[in-house]
Amino acid sequence: MKNILKTIALVFVVSVLFTACKKDEKTTTKATTTKVVAHQEYQCPMKCEGEKTYKDKGTCPVCKMDLKKVAKKKQP
């Protein structure tokens, strides 16, 4: 009987510890997700692939030139 009570107490303590850690983790992710970074697109200056854009800086896969930032279009 004592072993069963010890086991139940141990399971309870471990479950409380894990749920407490998850709550802390959620609060830190909320703080980081509130900082929204504007989405920037990049495009080849030679427009080798037409109007295709990329999310990250890099080089054009066709002509190997550095990708340039795309100017944002104004919404009507």
Steps between C-alpha positions, in 0.01 A plus 500: 500500500784739587667430165182588313465829689865585434455426130185714477673787683801476268282503189311800635817696576652424160181600316482829692862578415447431128187714479676785682785490247255513208333812639835681522583394146173643368556836663844534343368409154222758531759770565702402194201458269367847573799649320387478139766556239384643169517247218767594249528353152803478275520481122767469231583847358522346150157335544631171360197317637246772431329637811602209726594608853683333788459530877872497580807680371722303269595471137294445188508132400519598132751788472658476850453874572415614853126529560373853574214611726170546323331836551159454658208578272243747632154361557218702329 
